[in-house]
Amino acid sequence: MSGDGTICIRGNEHSEGPGGVAVGAPVHRGPVLTSAYHLGLPGQEEPGADFYARADNPTWREFEAAVGALEGGPCTVYPSGMAAIAAVLRGFSTPERGVLLPSDGYYVARALADEELVALGIDVAYCATAGDWAEAIATARPGLVMVETPSNPGLEVCDIRAVAEAAHEAGAVLAVDNTTCTPLGQRPLELGADFSLASDTKAIAGHGDVLLGHVAAADPLHAERLRAARTRGGAIAGPMEVWLARRGLETLDLRLARQAENARALALALREHPAVRDVRWPGLADDPSHVPAREQMRRWNGILRFTLPDARAVAEWLDATRLVDSATSFGGLRTSADRRARWGDAVPDGLVRLSCGCEDTEDLLDDVLGALDRLG
Ligand SMILES: *Cc1c(COP(=O)(O)O)cnc(C)c1O
C-alpha cells in the first residue's frame, strides 16, 4: 500500500510499469464529457462499464478509486456535500427507526432532516458532538446515526470508535461527516463507521472552484445501494467538476501540511492577543478536543476558531486584513473567515471560523495580528 501523498497523485493505479501502458496514452487524462458510448451492433454487444453517463463515467472512476483507496472502502461521488449527506439520510433512514444527528454540526444537514425526514414520519433526534452519544443512542434507538468530528464550526470531537460500537449494539449504522479532516486526516471506516462522507468542495478539491461530495461505505452492498439510487435519482456530478476535484486531490497532502503549519502558528499567536477569546484548534496540546482528536486523527488541518467581542469587531478586523477573505466554505488555498452566527449557528456573535490557506506563515501572522492590533 502506498503512502497518502502517492495515492493522492497516482490514485489507485496498479500499473505494470511503462511496459503495461499503451504507447501514446496520455499521462494526464482529461475529463470524459460524452453522455453516450458506442454499444456495438446487436449480437456483438460487449457489456462494458460505460454505456450512458448517468450510470458511470471514466472520470468518476478515477476520482472514486483514489478517494476510495484513501477512505478504505468503495466511494460514490455526488454533485455536492449536501447531496452526499442527503443520499445517506434518504437511503438509510426508515420511519420505524429514526435518525440521530449532531446538534452542533453543519446546519443544512439539520434543515434537511427537520424539513424532509420529519415530513416522511421519521423521528429526528440530536446529540451535541461532545455529548454522551451512548446515552442518546440508548434513548432515541435510531436506525441511522451521523456524527461530524471535528464539528463545523465548533471543532468539538467525539470518539468515532465508541459511537460505532454503541450504534452497532443498537442495530444502527453510523455515518461520519469527515469534511473537516479529509481521509488524510481521519479514516472513519477503519474506526468502525459504516459510511464516511464529505463535502469535497472544501479541502479535497481545495481551490474554491467546484462543488462536490462523496460517500465511502464499509459494506460493498451499501455502496451498491447508493450507486443504484444515484443512477435512479439522476442527480449526478458533472465530469468536468469531478476532474477538477481529481486534480485538486493531487496536492491535498502538500496543502494540508502548509495549512496545518499556518493554523498552529496563528492559534498560538491569537491566544496571546488581548482582543481574542476562546481560540480552539484541536492540534494544540491543551485544546479540550486534543486528546480524543489525537486518538483517532492522523494529522491536523488548517481550520481553527476564535471569538472577538462582537459582530462589529469581526467586521472591523476583516476590513483591516489584506489576506483574509470574508467567505463561507473552507479548506482552500486562500485564507478565509466566516462569522458563523450569520448562518444561525448557536454560537457567540463574534465567533469566527478561520480557514488557514497556503500563504506564507509570516505574511499571515503579520496580516491577521496587525489587523487585530488596529481594532478600535
Ligand atoms: C460544507 C459542508 C457540507 C456541505 O457541503 P456542500 O458541498 O456545500 O454541499 C457538509 N458538511 C460539512 C461539515 C460542511 O462543512
The ligand as an SDF file (V2000), in Angstrom:
LIG
                    3D

 15 15  0  0  0  0  0  0  0  0999 V2000
  -19.7860   22.4780    3.5930 C   0  0  0  0  0  0  0  0  0  0  0  0
  -20.1790   21.3120    4.3840 C   0  0  0  0  0  0  0  0  0  0  0  0
  -21.1900   20.4550    3.9520 C   0  0  0  0  0  0  0  0  0  0  0  0
  -21.9940   20.7210    2.6970 C   0  0  0  0  0  0  0  0  0  0  0  0
  -21.2050   20.6040    1.5490 O   0  0  0  0  0  0  0  0  0  0  0  0
  -21.5850   21.3030    0.1430 P   0  0  0  0  0  0  0  0  0  0  0  0
  -20.5030   20.8100   -0.7500 O   0  0  0  0  0  0  0  0  0  0  0  0
  -21.5690   22.7740    0.3870 O   0  0  0  0  0  0  0  0  0  0  0  0
  -22.9330   20.8150   -0.2360 O   0  0  0  0  0  0  0  0  0  0  0  0
  -21.4690   19.3360    4.7190 C   0  0  0  0  0  0  0  0  0  0  0  0
  -20.8140   19.0920    5.8720 N   0  0  0  0  0  0  0  0  0  0  0  0
  -19.8480   19.9000    6.3280 C   0  0  0  0  0  0  0  0  0  0  0  0
  -19.1610   19.5790    7.6060 C   0  0  0  0  0  0  0  0  0  0  0  0
  -19.5020   21.0410    5.6050 C   0  0  0  0  0  0  0  0  0  0  0  0
  -18.5640   21.8480    6.0800 O   0  0  0  0  0  0  0  0  0  0  0  0
  1  2  1  0
  2  3  1  0
  2 14  2  0
  3  4  1  0
  3 10  2  0
  4  5  1  0
  5  6  1  0
  6  7  2  0
  6  8  1  0
  6  9  1  0
 10 11  1  0
 11 12  2  0
 12 13  1  0
 12 14  1  0
 14 15  1  0
M  END
$$$$
